[in-house]
Amino acid sequence: MRIGILCGGGPAPGFNGVINGVSLAARARGWSVVGIPYGYSRLMAGDTGDCRELTADDVAGIETRGGGVLFTSRANPKKSPESMQTVVDSVKALGLDALVTIGGDDTASSAAAVAKAVGGGMRVAHVPKTIDNDLPLPGEAPTFGFETAKHLGAQLCKNLRVDAQTTNRWYLVTAMGRSAGHLSLGMAVGAGADLCLIREEFGEDEPIPLSRVADLVEAAIAKRRAEGQEWGLAVLAEGILERLAPEDLQRIAKLELDEHGNPRMSEIDLGRAVRDELVSRFDARDLKVGFVTKIIGYELRCADPVAFDVQYTRTLGAEAVRFLAEGEGDGIIAVEAGKGRVLRFEDLWDPETGRVPVRRVDLEGTAWTSSLPLQARVTAADLEGDGAERLGAAVRTTADDVRACFGAAATVPA
């Protein structure tokens, strides 16, 4: 069998582990593996000149390195019938019997479309990845790259929190995660952050006003100051931007879309917008609070994978080859309860939207509920008695304003 392998979408720690696992497992069966650089982009151009068979030396040791030796792109072969036909022609020119794709839901849907367009002459095994951990894999299995991104993100946030303490300032960190708050939550809890805001906690029915986000950050600042601490670290999930009130979003940023139509959120500094809102409030009260804003995202995507992701990705690569050897049709490779499992593309896709539904943070799950008392969140008990006066004094406002702004935040059990 002759297998092609390519990467799509944004980088994630573990790309190389999958490439290594597929290559070695295929070679053990006497099969060949053809590396296809830059995702679908070269195939869409009818350019197969840089595609070549991967040898054992080519993949030796790559599994512990970040980045991807085959590189990646967000090129979308579904954008036109002409692009899809060129990809089909390129696949046939390479003489491929199967294609292993590594990427997120966009790469998966493209792979399914390519397999269908080829007309049964080629099978597809897709290995899902995203540092956002937002694909609904069985058994709540993580997506590869998430554990590494969480680990490094927590280390960076921990360092920033020490800097906040040393300089007596507040750090407002915007963490990558377009549609779900898993990464932000993991980073925040892992770093001992004083606050973590994720899009899920605001519900899905109404847009999120920027002032509401600022209220929650101000509540944390007030609680910390009332306890004698004028510094802290807040982690804000990038996904809040996707649901921000349109008038607020238009005011702070101009959105661009990627090749699959997804908004590019990773370059918008949500923390800066929140900082500006708070500085305006505090200036009116003659209160000075030092702020530093930071976006953490691109630093995580090409990090050397931790041991979990090295083992996980090599396992997924080997399982992709086993599926191609023993199964039939096309499938998504997963591991559930320590055993390989193959999902059909249609098992994950929403039939109404044609897309994979997002796995969001479960607000009733332990990961979220256990994090709340660890944060500087205002509780109902904080507003009882003279509590509102004490919080108001900490940020130079009235008890009535505290109850109005912070009361809705008092959701943490006392």
NUKOL-593609 format. One line per 10 residues: number of its first residue (from 1); their letters; for each residue x, y, z of N, C-alpha, C. Coordinates in steps of 0.02 Angstrom, whole numbers. Example, Ala and Ser with C-alpha at 12.3 -4.5 7.8 and 13.67 -1.06 7.14 Angstrom:
% NUKOL-593609
1> as> 660/-284/390/615/-225/390/660/-165/390 | 642/-112/354/684/-53/357/645/2/394
% end
This chain:
% NUKOL-593609
1> mrigilcggg> 42/-60/0/0/0/0/44/62/0 | 21/114/-34/57/177/-38/13/231/-5 | 38/259/51/0/306/92/29/376/84 | -14/424/72/6/494/74/-10/522/143 | 29/571/167/15/601/232/26/676/228 | -21/714/256/-16/787/255/-44/816/319 | -26/879/332/-49/915/391/-89/976/369 | -142/992/405/-183/1050/389/-200/1090/450 | -216/1154/439/-236/1198/494/-176/1225/532 | -190/1252/590/-137/1280/632/-93/1225/662
11> papgfngvin> -30/1241/676/14/1190/706/-10/1169/776 | 11/1110/795/-2/1085/862/55/1039/882 | 77/1042/945/129/996/967/108/924/957 | 145/886/917/128/817/904/120/801/830 | 121/851/787/119/837/715/171/783/697 | 232/795/721/287/750/703/279/681/732 | 247/676/790/235/611/820/190/568/777 | 138/598/748/93/561/704/130/539/641 | 170/585/612/208/569/552/255/511/566 | 288/513/623/334/459/643/296/393/651
21> gvslaararg> 238/396/687/201/334/700/174/303/636 | 148/344/591/122/319/528/179/288/487 | 234/324/483/289/301/440/319/235/464 | 332/230/529/363/168/555/314/110/553 | 251/122/570/202/68/569/190/44/497 | 190/90/450/180/70/380/240/31/354 | 300/54/370/361/20/348/364/-51/377 | 339/-59/438/339/-126/468/295/-175/429 | 248/-148/390/205/-190/348/230/-194/277 | 287/-162/264/313/-162/196/281/-111/151
31> wsvvgipygy> 245/-62/179/212/-11/141/257/51/134 | 239/96/90/276/159/82/232/217/102 | 264/270/126/229/330/147/257/389/109 | 213/428/78/233/487/40/216/550/80 | 266/589/96/254/652/131/232/706/83 | 176/739/99/149/792/57/157/858/95 | 201/902/74/214/963/111/159/1015/102 | 151/1057/153/106/1115/151/33/1096/139 | 10/1044/172/-61/1027/170/-87/1015/100 | -146/1043/86/-177/1034/20/-152/1085/-31
41> srlmagdtgd> -112/1134/-9/-97/1191/-53/-61/1170/-117 | -11/1127/-112/26/1106/-172/-17/1061/-216 | -57/1017/-184/-101/974/-223/-152/1015/-261 | -176/1069/-232/-224/1112/-265/-194/1147/-325 | -128/1155/-324/-93/1187/-380/-69/1136/-431 | -83/1073/-418/-59/1020/-463/15/1008/-458 | 46/1029/-402/118/1025/-393/134/968/-345 | 161/914/-371/180/857/-329/256/847/-328 | 292/897/-352/365/890/-358/401/882/-292 | 374/913/-238/407/908/-173/382/849/-132
51> creltaddva> 335/811/-157/310/752/-121/361/696/-130 | 378/662/-75/427/608/-81/415/557/-26 | 441/497/-39/435/444/10/477/459/72 | 449/445/130/483/457/193/520/394/214 | 584/401/227/625/345/249/627/343/325 | 654/289/351/662/283/424/707/339/450 | 758/358/412/802/412/433/765/479/434 | 719/488/386/681/551/383/641/563/447 | 615/510/476/570/519/534/602/501/600 | 665/482/599/699/463/661/707/523/707
61> gietrgggvl> 679/519/767/688/571/818/642/631/810 | 602/634/757/560/693/748/503/695/799 | 486/638/828/427/635/871/432/678/933 | 492/696/954/500/737/1014/510/810/998 | 506/828/934/517/897/913/452/931/897 | 450/996/911/391/1036/894/389/1051/820 | 337/1087/800/329/1103/729/307/1042/689 | 317/1046/624/299/990/581/345/986/521 | 377/928/512/425/921/457/392/925/389 | 326/915/387/290/921/323/257/990/316
71> ftsranpkks> 266/1032/367/237/1099/366/160/1093/364 | 126/1149/357/53/1147/357/26/1208/320 | -37/1206/304/-71/1264/275/-146/1258/288 | -181/1312/278/-254/1312/286/-289/1309/219 | -253/1290/166/-283/1286/100/-344/1241/100 | -397/1262/68/-461/1228/70/-480/1203/0 | -473/1138/-13/-489/1111/-80/-562/1114/-97 | -606/1127/-47/-677/1131/-60/-700/1199/-87 | -653/1245/-92/-674/1313/-110/-699/1318/-182 | -681/1270/-224/-706/1271/-293/-702/1201/-322
81> pesmqtvvds> -746/1184/-370/-742/1119/-403/-675/1109/-439 | -648/1164/-464/-584/1159/-500/-528/1140/-452 | -528/1169/-392/-476/1153/-342/-482/1079/-322 | -543/1056/-311/-553/987/-290/-530/939/-345 | -545/955/-408/-525/911/-462/-450/908/-469 | -416/964/-458/-343/965/-462/-313/922/-406 | -343/925/-346/-319/883/-291/-328/809/-310 | -386/792/-337/-399/722/-357/-347/700/-408 | -334/743/-457/-285/726/-509/-215/717/-478 | -198/760/-429/-133/756/-397/-126/691/-357
91> vkalgldalv> -179/673/-321/-179/611/-282/-169/551/-327 | -204/552/-383/-198/496/-430/-128/494/-461 | -99/553/-474/-32/555/-503/20/527/-455 | 8/534/-390/53/507/-340/43/432/-329 | -9/405/-357/-22/333/-351/-40/312/-281 | -77/354/-245/-93/340/-176/-152/292/-169 | -145/245/-123/-200/200/-106/-239/227/-46 | -206/269/-6/-238/296/55/-206/363/72 | -242/402/110/-218/468/132/-229/474/207 | -176/491/244/-181/506/315/-177/582/322
101> tiggddtass> -229/612/350/-229/684/360/-226/699/434 | -191/752/452/-183/773/521/-208/844/527 | -259/856/567/-286/924/572/-350/926/612 | -384/983/607/-446/993/643/-506/975/600 | -564/1004/618/-625/985/583/-625/1008/510 | -593/1065/495/-591/1087/426/-550/1039/383 | -492/1018/410/-451/970/373/-487/904/365 | -526/884/417/-564/821/413/-618/825/360 | -655/880/358/-708/886/308/-680/889/238 | -621/920/231/-589/921/165/-567/851/145
111> aaavakavgg> -541/813/193/-519/745/179/-578/702/156 | -635/709/189/-694/671/171/-717/689/100 | -713/754/85/-733/777/18/-686/751/-36 | -621/748/-21/-572/722/-68/-585/648/-81 | -596/610/-26/-609/538/-33/-670/526/-76 | -722/565/-65/-783/558/-105/-771/575/-178 | -731/628/-189/-718/649/-258/-675/599/-296 | -630/565/-260/-589/514/-293/-632/457/-317 | -688/446/-282/-736/395/-305/-721/325/-282 | -697/317/-221/-685/250/-194/-618/221/-210
121> gmrvahvpkt> -577/257/-247/-511/231/-264/-459/245/-212 | -477/280/-159/-429/297/-106/-465/303/-40 | -435/275/12/-463/280/80/-429/335/119 | -464/361/169/-438/415/211/-441/395/284 | -386/407/320/-385/402/393/-366/471/419 | -408/500/460/-396/568/485/-377/565/559 | -324/600/578/-302/605/648/-318/675/672 | -366/683/718/-388/750/739/-338/783/787 | -329/848/778/-286/886/823/-315/955/834 | -303/983/891/-312/1054/904/-291/1066/976
131> idndlplpge> -253/1119/987/-234/1135/1056/-294/1161/1095 | -349/1177/1060/-409/1203/1094/-448/1148/1130 | -437/1084/1113/-470/1027/1144/-546/1031/1135 | -568/1057/1078/-640/1069/1069/-674/1022/1020 | -642/965/1003/-674/916/961/-707/863/1006 | -767/842/990/-804/796/1034/-781/724/1027 | -721/709/1047/-695/641/1043/-728/597/1096 | -733/533/1084/-767/488/1131/-730/483/1198 | -769/475/1250/-739/467/1316/-703/529/1341 | -721/588/1314/-688/650/1333/-613/647/1322
141> aptfgfetak> -591/606/1275/-520/602/1259/-495/670/1236 | -435/691/1257/-410/755/1235/-387/752/1162 | -386/809/1130/-356/813/1064/-281/821/1073 | -242/792/1027/-170/795/1037/-146/868/1030 | -95/883/1069/-68/951/1072/-95/991/1130 | -154/972/1154/-185/1010/1209/-145/1006/1273 | -123/946/1291/-86/939/1354/-21/978/1353 | 13/979/1296/75/1018/1291/61/1092/1295 | 10/1115/1258/-7/1186/1258/-28/1208/1328 | -67/1167/1362/-89/1183/1430/-29/1188/1477
151> hlgaqlcknl> 17/1140/1471/75/1139/1515/118/1202/1505 | 134/1217/1442/177/1275/1428/140/1340/1445 | 75/1343/1427/36/1402/1443/34/1416/1518 | 26/1363/1557/25/1371/1630/93/1395/1656 | 147/1370/1626/214/1392/1646/223/1466/1632 | 201/1488/1573/208/1559/1555/165/1602/1602 | 104/1580/1616/61/1618/1661/88/1621/1732 | 119/1566/1753/149/1565/1820/204/1617/1825 | 245/1622/1773/298/1672/1772/269/1743/1773 | 216/1752/1735/185/1819/1733/154/1836/1800
161> rvdaqttnrw> 127/1787/1835/98/1801/1901/151/1821/1951 | 210/1790/1946/265/1811/1990/286/1883/1973 | 287/1899/1908/303/1967/1888/250/2016/1913 | 187/1996/1911/133/2038/1937/143/2053/2011 | 161/2001/2048/172/2010/2120/232/2055/2133 | 285/2044/2094/347/2082/2104/338/2156/2087 | 298/2170/2037/290/2239/2014/225/2271/2037 | 184/2232/2073/121/2257/2101/73/2281/2046 | 64/2238/1996/20/2255/1940/-27/2196/1925 | -73/2209/1882/-119/2157/1857/-101/2138/1786
171> ylvtamgrsa> -94/2074/1774/-84/2048/1706/-152/2024/1680 | -169/2046/1620/-229/2022/1586/-206/1982/1526 | -211/1916/1530/-187/1871/1478/-245/1847/1436 | -240/1857/1370/-288/1827/1324/-259/1762/1299 | -295/1707/1309/-270/1640/1292/-306/1614/1230 | -269/1580/1187/-297/1553/1125/-352/1502/1140 | -399/1498/1096/-456/1452/1103/-517/1485/1072 | -526/1474/1007/-576/1511/969/-647/1499/992 | -663/1436/1009/-733/1420/1021/-747/1389/1089 | -696/1374/1127/-705/1342/1192/-651/1364/1241
181> ghlslgmavg> -665/1357/1306/-620/1384/1356/-575/1332/1389 | -568/1272/1360/-529/1220/1393/-457/1242/1406 | -425/1271/1356/-355/1290/1363/-346/1346/1414 | -390/1396/1411/-386/1450/1460/-394/1425/1531 | -442/1380/1540/-456/1353/1607/-396/1313/1632 | -369/1270/1589/-311/1230/1609/-251/1272/1626 | -238/1323/1586/-182/1368/1599/-192/1405/1665 | -253/1431/1675/-267/1471/1734/-260/1430/1799 | -291/1372/1800/-288/1331/1861/-217/1306/1871 | -184/1287/1816/-115/1263/1822/-66/1315/1845
191> agadlclire> -83/1379/1836/-37/1433/1856/-57/1467/1921 | -114/1447/1949/-138/1481/2009/-164/1550/1994 | -192/1561/1935/-218/1626/1916/-274/1647/1963 | -285/1712/1967/-335/1740/2013/-404/1744/1982 | -407/1737/1916/-472/1739/1882/-464/1706/1814 | -516/1671/1793/-520/1643/1725/-590/1654/1699 | -594/1689/1643/-659/1701/1611/-661/1663/1545 | -714/1625/1535/-722/1587/1473/-790/1604/1443 | -796/1594/1378/-858/1613/1344/-918/1575/1369 | -907/1511/1389/-963/1468/1408/-1003/1497/1467
201> efgedepipl> -969/1532/1513/-1004/1554/1573/-1054/1610/1559 | -1050/1640/1500/-1096/1694/1482/-1158/1669/1445 | -1164/1603/1435/-1220/1577/1398/-1212/1587/1324 | -1260/1563/1285/-1255/1566/1212/-1311/1606/1180 | -1355/1634/1220/-1414/1666/1192/-1403/1739/1171 | -1364/1775/1209/-1355/1846/1196/-1282/1864/1186 | -1267/1917/1148/-1198/1941/1142/-1171/1961/1211 | -1105/1958/1217/-1073/1976/1280/-1049/2048/1278 | -1076/2092/1320/-1052/2161/1321/-981/2163/1351 | -939/2205/1322/-872/2213/1350/-875/2237/1422
211> srvadlveaa> -925/2278/1437/-931/2304/1505/-943/2248/1555 | -976/2195/1533/-989/2138/1578/-924/2101/1593 | -882/2093/1543/-816/2062/1554/-776/2105/1602 | -777/2171/1591/-740/2216/1635/-767/2214/1706 | -833/2206/1715/-862/2200/1782/-831/2142/1820 | -824/2085/1787/-798/2026/1821/-724/2034/1839 | -686/2066/1795/-616/2079/1811/-611/2130/1868 | -653/2182/1865/-652/2231/1919/-671/2199/1986 | -719/2153/1984/-739/2119/2046/-680/2081/2076 | -640/2048/2033/-582/2012/2058/-530/2061/2086
221> iakrraegqe> -520/2117/2052/-473/2167/2077/-496/2194/2145 | -561/2207/2150/-588/2233/2213/-579/2182/2270 | -593/2119/2254/-587/2068/2307/-514/2061/2329 | -469/2061/2282/-397/2055/2298/-374/2117/2338 | -395/2175/2318/-373/2237/2353/-403/2238/2423 | -464/2215/2430/-495/2213/2496/-458/2166/2543 | -423/2117/2514/-384/2069/2553/-311/2091/2559 | -296/2151/2535/-228/2178/2543/-181/2162/2485 | -207/2135/2430/-165/2118/2373/-184/2163/2313 | -138/2203/2291/-152/2250/2236/-127/2224/2169
231> wglavlaegi> -114/2160/2165/-88/2130/2104/-127/2066/2089 | -119/2041/2028/-153/1979/2011/-145/1961/1938 | -173/1904/1920/-170/1879/1851/-239/1854/1831 | -265/1880/1777/-329/1858/1749/-316/1828/1680 | -345/1769/1668/-340/1737/1603/-408/1743/1568 | -408/1772/1509/-470/1785/1471/-469/1741/1409 | -520/1701/1399/-523/1657/1342/-537/1697/1278 | -497/1683/1228/-504/1715/1163/-575/1707/1135 | -607/1651/1151/-673/1638/1124/-726/1689/1144 | -713/1728/1197/-759/1781/1216/-768/1830/1159
241> lerlapedlq> -713/1840/1121/-716/1887/1065/-768/1866/1013 | -774/1801/1002/-820/1776/952/-892/1792/970 | -906/1802/1035/-974/1817/1058/-982/1888/1084 | -929/1928/1077/-932/1996/1102/-985/2036/1064 | -1018/2082/1099/-1069/2124/1067/-1039/2156/1004 | -1076/2154/948/-1048/2179/885/-1021/2250/889 | -1056/2294/925/-1032/2363/929/-966/2368/966 | -956/2324/1016/-893/2324/1052/-837/2294/1009 | -853/2240/973/-803/2207/931/-780/2253/874 | -828/2288/844/-810/2333/789/-767/2391/815
251> riakleldeh> -777/2409/877/-739/2465/905/-667/2446/920 | -654/2383/938/-587/2364/960/-547/2328/906 | -579/2304/853/-541/2264/804/-578/2260/738 | -538/2247/686/-565/2231/620/-549/2157/607 | -602/2117/599/-593/2046/592/-577/2025/521 | -530/1978/515/-516/1946/452/-537/1873/457 | -550/1841/400/-569/1771/399/-514/1730/367 | -506/1667/391/-458/1623/360/-490/1588/300 | -452/1540/270/-475/1508/209/-539/1467/217 | -554/1449/279/-614/1409/292/-671/1453/319
261> gnprmseidl> -662/1519/320/-714/1564/341/-717/1576/416 | -666/1553/453/-665/1564/525/-634/1631/541 | -662/1668/589/-632/1733/607/-564/1724/640 | -517/1768/623/-451/1767/654/-454/1807/719 | -457/1771/775/-461/1804/840/-394/1811/874 | -345/1773/852/-284/1764/890/-240/1827/894 | -255/1878/853/-214/1938/855/-250/1996/888 | -309/1984/915/-347/2037/948/-333/2033/1023 | -314/2088/1053/-296/2090/1123/-358/2107/1165 | -394/2055/1185/-453/2065/1227/-433/2098/1292
271> gravrdelvs> -376/2078/1319/-353/2107/1382/-344/2183/1378 | -319/2207/1321/-309/2278/1313/-376/2315/1312 | -426/2285/1279/-492/2317/1278/-522/2320/1348 | -514/2266/1386/-538/2266/1456/-499/2316/1497 | -433/2318/1487/-392/2366/1524/-415/2438/1511 | -427/2455/1448/-448/2523/1431/-514/2541/1465 | -560/2492/1467/-624/2503/1501/-614/2516/1575 | -571/2476/1607/-559/2483/1679/-520/2546/1695 | -471/2563/1655/-432/2624/1667/-478/2685/1664 | -525/2684/1617/-573/2739/1612/-614/2745/1676
281> rfdardlkvg> -637/2687/1702/-675/2687/1764/-634/2712/1822 | -573/2685/1827/-531/2701/1885/-507/2773/1883 | -493/2799/1823/-473/2869/1818/-527/2915/1845 | -590/2898/1831/-645/2939/1855/-649/2939/1931 | -619/2888/1963/-619/2883/2036/-552/2902/2066 | -506/2925/2023/-439/2943/2045/-403/2883/2077 | -412/2824/2045/-380/2763/2069/-332/2738/2016 | -271/2724/2036/-220/2701/1989/-208/2626/2000 | -220/2587/1949/-205/2516/1949/-161/2501/1889 | -103/2470/1900/-58/2455/1846/-80/2392/1808
291> fvtkiigyel> -80/2396/1742/-100/2338/1701/-46/2322/1650 | -40/2258/1635/0/2235/1578/-44/2184/1541 | -47/2189/1475/-86/2141/1436/-39/2097/1396 | -61/2036/1386/-20/1987/1350/-65/1937/1314 | -49/1921/1251/-83/1868/1215/-38/1807/1215 | -65/1750/1237/-28/1687/1235/-64/1640/1187 | -30/1621/1134/-61/1577/1086/-10/1546/1039 | 19/1587/996/67/1561/948/127/1529/981 | 144/1551/1043/201/1521/1078/190/1447/1093 | 127/1425/1093/110/1358/1115/108/1307/1059
301> rcadpvafdv> 98/1330/997/79/1285/943/137/1242/917 | 198/1266/921/254/1228/895/304/1208/949 | 280/1206/1012/323/1185/1067/340/1111/1061 | 397/1092/1089/413/1020/1093/359/986/1134 | 330/932/1110/276/899/1146/299/868/1211 | 256/869/1262/271/834/1324/263/759/1310 | 286/718/1358/287/646/1347/217/619/1331 | 165/647/1362/97/624/1348/82/630/1274 | 97/688/1245/80/698/1174/126/659/1128 | 188/647/1148/231/604/1107/202/534/1102
311> qytrtlgaea> 185/505/1160/157/438/1160/89/436/1125 | 48/485/1139/-20/489/1111/-18/492/1035 | 24/536/1008/24/546/935/55/487/898 | 106/457/927/135/399/894/85/341/894 | 47/336/949/-6/285/952/-59/298/899 | -80/361/892/-131/378/842/-106/362/772 | -42/377/759/-13/362/694/-13/287/678 | 7/248/728/8/175/719/-63/148/711 | -111/177/748/-180/155/743/-210/173/674 | -188/229/645/-212/247/578/-191/194/527
321> vrflaegegd> -129/169/534/-105/118/489/-142/52/500 | -154/36/564/-191/-26/579/-262/-23/549 | -293/35/554/-360/43/525/-358/32/450 | -308/60/417/-304/52/344/-291/-21/325 | -257/-57/370/-242/-127/356/-301/-173/370 | -339/-158/422/-390/-205/446/-461/-182/436 | -471/-117/425/-539/-91/419/-560/-82/347 | -611/-41/340/-635/-25/273/-666/45/275 | -671/76/217/-699/143/214/-651/195/241 | -679/252/260/-640/308/287/-656/316/361
331> giiaveagkg> -610/346/399/-624/353/470/-579/403/505 | -602/422/564/-565/467/609/-536/424/664 | -472/431/676/-437/388/724/-439/419/794 | -461/380/842/-465/403/911/-443/348/959 | -430/367/1021/-415/319/1074/-464/331/1130 | -500/279/1149/-548/284/1203/-535/230/1255 | -526/252/1318/-513/205/1373/-454/160/1357 | -403/189/1326/-342/151/1312/-344/107/1252 | -397/109/1213/-402/66/1154/-419/108/1093 | -390/87/1036/-403/123/974/-476/116/953
341> rvlrfedlwd> -501/170/925/-570/170/901/-573/211/837 | -612/187/790/-620/223/726/-690/251/723 | -694/316/710/-758/350/702/-768/365/628 | -829/361/606/-845/382/538/-853/458/539 | -839/488/483/-845/561/480/-914/584/501 | -964/546/479/-1033/565/495/-1049/557/569 | -1008/518/606/-1020/510/678/-1009/575/716 | -964/617/691/-948/679/725/-985/739/697 | -1003/737/634/-1032/796/603/-1105/805/622 | -1124/868/630/-1194/886/639/-1227/885/570
351> petgrvpvrr> -1278/843/560/-1307/837/493/-1338/902/468 | -1358/947/515/-1389/1010/494/-1337/1060/470 | -1279/1062/504/-1229/1112/486/-1174/1084/441 | -1167/1017/441/-1113/987/403/-1045/998/434 | -1044/1018/497/-980/1031/532/-979/991/597 | -918/984/624/-910/950/688/-932/997/744 | -979/976/787/-999/1020/843/-941/1031/891 | -941/1089/922/-887/1108/968/-898/1076/1036 | -845/1048/1064/-848/1023/1133/-829/1081/1179 | -877/1107/1215/-865/1164/1258/-853/1141/1330
361> vdlegtawts> -830/1187/1371/-821/1173/1442/-889/1161/1474 | -896/1106/1509/-958/1088/1544/-962/1129/1608 | -1009/1175/1612/-1014/1217/1671/-1037/1179/1733 | -1060/1118/1723/-1078/1076/1781/-1025/1024/1794 | -973/1023/1754/-919/975/1763/-870/996/1817 | -834/948/1841/-788/960/1896/-733/1010/1878 | -708/1007/1817/-653/1051/1798/-672/1124/1808 | -735/1141/1791/-756/1211/1799/-778/1226/1870 | -822/1185/1898/-849/1200/1964/-795/1202/2018 | -746/1158/2012/-693/1157/2063/-646/1216/2056
371> slplqarvta> -646/1247/1997/-601/1305/1987/-628/1369/2018 | -694/1373/2027/-724/1436/2048/-701/1459/2117 | -702/1415/2168/-679/1438/2233/-604/1451/2236 | -567/1431/2185/-495/1444/2183/-480/1513/2155 | -531/1546/2128/-522/1612/2097/-545/1668/2144 | -525/1728/2127/-547/1787/2165/-614/1810/2138 | -664/1768/2148/-732/1783/2125/-774/1807/2184 | -814/1857/2171/-858/1883/2222/-914/1832/2235 | -927/1818/2298/-979/1772/2318/-1037/1811/2349 | -1093/1776/2357/-1150/1808/2391/-1130/1830/2461
381> adlegdgaer> -1089/1790/2494/-1067/1807/2562/-1025/1870/2562 | -987/1883/2508/-946/1944/2505/-989/2007/2504 | -1052/2001/2484/-1095/2060/2479/-1140/2068/2540 | -1137/2022/2587/-1178/2027/2647/-1146/2073/2699 | -1188/2099/2743/-1163/2143/2795/-1128/2203/2766 | -1067/2216/2791/-1029/2273/2766/-983/2252/2709 | -995/2192/2681/-951/2168/2627/-951/2212/2567 | -1010/2235/2546/-1013/2279/2487/-976/2344/2498 | -981/2371/2560/-945/2433/2575/-869/2421/2571 | -848/2363/2596/-776/2348/2596/-749/2340/2525
391> lgaavrttad> -787/2306/2483/-767/2298/2413/-768/2365/2378 | -820/2406/2391/-824/2471/2360/-765/2515/2379 | -746/2514/2442/-690/2555/2465/-626/2534/2430 | -619/2469/2414/-558/2444/2383/-549/2472/2313 | -603/2489/2278/-598/2516/2210/-631/2585/2206 | -641/2617/2264/-665/2685/2268/-732/2696/2232 | -779/2654/2250/-847/2662/2225/-895/2647/2282 | -959/2653/2269/-1009/2645/2322/-1031/2572/2329 | -1060/2558/2386/-1087/2491/2397/-1142/2475/2348 | -1182/2525/2331/-1236/2514/2282/-1207/2495/2213
401> dvracfgaaa> -1153/2530/2193/-1121/2514/2129/-1092/2444/2131 | -1064/2425/2187/-1036/2358/2195/-1091/2305/2186 | -1147/2316/2218/-1201/2268/2213/-1227/2265/2141 | -1230/2322/2109/-1255/2324/2040/-1207/2290/1991 | -1142/2304/1999/-1092/2278/1952/-1070/2207/1969 | -1063/2193/2034/-1034/2129/2054/-1086/2078/2074 | -1148/2100/2086/-1199/2054/2110/-1210/1995/2064 | -1211/2007/1999/-1222/1952/1952/-1163/1905/1950 | -1105/1927/1976/-1047/1884/1977/-1045/1838/2037 | -1091/1851/2084/-1090/1814/2147/-1123/1746/2138
411> tvpa> -1092/1704/2099/-1119/1637/2084/-1079/1582/2117 | -1024/1599/2150/-981/1549/2180/-1009/1531/2249 | -1014/1467/2266/-1039/1449/2332/-998/1483/2387 | -1032/1507/2437/-996/1542/2491/-955/1494/2531
% end
